Amino acid sequence: MLAFRTVTYCTENEETPGKNTNVYLGSAELSAICSKLGRIPSKEEYLADVGVINQSSDKIYQYLNFDQIEEYVENAKEATA
């Protein structure tokens, strides 16, 4: 059962859970802002915080090449399946 207000994330176009369910589609950015505030932000709060995220996007959004990160390469050598 979903909580009174739930933020839902999906990668597909799915049917919504039903009428009057108070379920909101969101993003990773919205999740970060909700986590910081402890609630769903107002439009103004969201736009203010997402502006900060966008200004730092070159540091936040990076493709992780694990084969090029020494710590991961060393740990992978020691890992057993």
Rosetta blueprint (number, residue, H / E / L):
1 M L
2 L L
3 A L
4 F L
5 R L
6 T E
7 V E
8 T E
9 Y L
10 C L
11 T L
12 E L
13 N L
14 E L
15 E L
16 T L
17 P L
18 G L
19 K L
20 N L
21 T L
22 N L
23 V E
24 Y E
25 L E
26 G L
27 S L
28 A H
29 E H
30 L H
31 S H
32 A H
33 I H
34 C H
35 S H
36 K H
37 L H
38 G L
39 R L
40 I L
41 P L
42 S L
43 K H
44 E H
45 E H
46 Y H
47 L H
48 A H
49 D H
50 V H
51 G H
52 V H
53 I H
54 N H
55 Q H
56 S L
57 S H
58 D H
59 K H
60 I H
61 Y L
62 Q L
63 Y L
64 L L
65 N L
66 F H
67 D H
68 Q H
69 I L
70 E H
71 E H
72 Y H
73 V H
74 E H
75 N H
76 A H
77 K H
78 E H
79 A L
80 T L
81 A L
